[in-house]
Amino acid sequence: MALDFNTREATLGFVDKLKPEMCRLKIGKELFTSCGPGIVEELVSRGFDVFLDLKFHDIPNTTAGAVVAAAKLGVWMVNVHVSGGRKMMRECVARLSELKTAGVEVPLLIGVTVLTSMDRHDLEELGLDVGPQEQVKRLAQLAKECGLDGVVCSAQEAQMLKVELGDGFLLVTPGIRPEFATKDDQNRVMTPAEAVSSGVDYMVIGRPITKASEPLKVLQMIQAEIAGK
Ligand SMILES: O=C(O)c1cc(=O)[nH]c(=O)n1[C@@H]1O[C@H](COP(=O)(O)O)[C@@H](O)[C@H]1O
């Protein structure tokens, strides 16, 4: 569940309706910048698995330091941009591995490929004359080579990546839109049922639930859709 709120009150007001067995929670740039690491610790202490989605992208030492800081907050998953390159990702993996050897529980390390809001035209403007599928495949292969646990991509690329990279490499997919929801700023979208049959491991869903007048009802509808009921 993507908690894109900007106050502690709004966040906790929403989370009070949830239990850890219902969903994991994702804290992204808006909430973290508004409320700081305290909100991460609060949600971890309530027993939730927390995905700290800050999409780190910097020189190797700085990025790895940030990933280590995330691990010390007790999060379950953290992400970096694959476009930060091999040396950056390798340094993150090495520093997490040192922590693990020292007995600290470390988060899953996930690489962001091509943002789900982007299409071929956006890539072209960045000087990349390839379609999203091809670019996602290239970045996901690099992430796997560097020892990451998986990637963020759209569910539209999931089937292809499972074939290319195997079952053990995790696919985390935002851009999930049930039939009844609006696309908002997302571009490469899929419904929850389509995403499940494409083999995704974790779906990230925000506004279709958080902006609904009855969020719990929508969550239950999505869970029923996933279970094929
Ligand atoms: O890393 C992410 O979580 C992420 C990557 C990506 O390519 N696209 C993407 O939408 N996200 C995040 O996933 C969430 C999607 O939220 P909704 O569009 O509201 O369902 C947001 O919090 C985004 O920051």
Ligand as a Chemical Component Dictionary entry (heavy atoms), coordinates in Angstrom:
data_LIG
# 
_chem_comp.id                   LIG 
_chem_comp.type                 NON-POLYMER 
_chem_comp.pdbx_formal_charge   0 
_chem_comp.three_letter_code    LIG 
# 
loop_
_chem_comp_atom.comp_id 
_chem_comp_atom.atom_id 
_chem_comp_atom.alt_atom_id 
_chem_comp_atom.type_symbol 
_chem_comp_atom.charge 
_chem_comp_atom.model_Cartn_x 
_chem_comp_atom.model_Cartn_y 
_chem_comp_atom.model_Cartn_z 
_chem_comp_atom.pdbx_ordinal 
LIG O1  O1  O 0 9.350  2.582 -6.822  1  
LIG C1  C1  C 0 8.120  2.740 -6.826  2  
LIG O2  O2  O 0 7.423  2.338 -5.901  3  
LIG C2  C2  C 0 7.511  3.300 -8.050  4  
LIG C3  C3  C 0 8.199  3.080 -9.231  5  
LIG C4  C4  C 0 7.566  3.329 -10.471 6  
LIG O3  O3  O 0 8.126  3.066 -11.551 7  
LIG N1  N1  N 0 6.309  3.845 -10.466 8  
LIG C5  C5  C 0 5.626  4.124 -9.310  9  
LIG O4  O4  O 0 4.462  4.569 -9.395  10 
LIG N2  N2  N 0 6.237  3.912 -8.090  11 
LIG C6  C6  C 0 5.535  4.285 -6.836  12 
LIG O5  O5  O 0 4.366  3.488 -6.705  13 
LIG C7  C7  C 0 3.271  4.236 -6.193  14 
LIG C8  C8  C 0 2.102  4.140 -7.133  15 
LIG O6  O6  O 0 1.011  4.791 -6.578  16 
LIG P1  P1  P 0 -0.386 4.927 -7.321  17 
LIG O7  O7  O 0 -0.129 5.389 -8.714  18 
LIG O8  O8  O 0 -1.133 5.931 -6.504  19 
LIG O9  O9  O 0 -1.022 3.547 -7.293  20 
LIG C9  C9  C 0 3.774  5.655 -5.956  21 
LIG O10 O10 O 0 4.051  5.789 -4.582  22 
LIG C10 C10 C 0 5.050  5.750 -6.772  23 
LIG O11 O11 O 0 6.022  6.547 -6.137  24 
# 
loop_
_chem_comp_bond.comp_id 
_chem_comp_bond.atom_id_1 
_chem_comp_bond.atom_id_2 
_chem_comp_bond.value_order 
_chem_comp_bond.pdbx_ordinal 
LIG O1  C1  DOUB 1  
LIG C1  O2  SING 2  
LIG C1  C2  SING 3  
LIG C2  C3  DOUB 4  
LIG C2  N2  SING 5  
LIG C3  C4  SING 6  
LIG C4  O3  DOUB 7  
LIG C4  N1  SING 8  
LIG N1  C5  SING 9  
LIG C5  O4  DOUB 10 
LIG C5  N2  SING 11 
LIG N2  C6  SING 12 
LIG C6  O5  SING 13 
LIG C6  C10 SING 14 
LIG O5  C7  SING 15 
LIG C7  C8  SING 16 
LIG C7  C9  SING 17 
LIG C8  O6  SING 18 
LIG O6  P1  SING 19 
LIG P1  O7  DOUB 20 
LIG P1  O8  SING 21 
LIG P1  O9  SING 22 
LIG C9  O10 SING 23 
LIG C9  C10 SING 24 
LIG C10 O11 SING 25 
# 
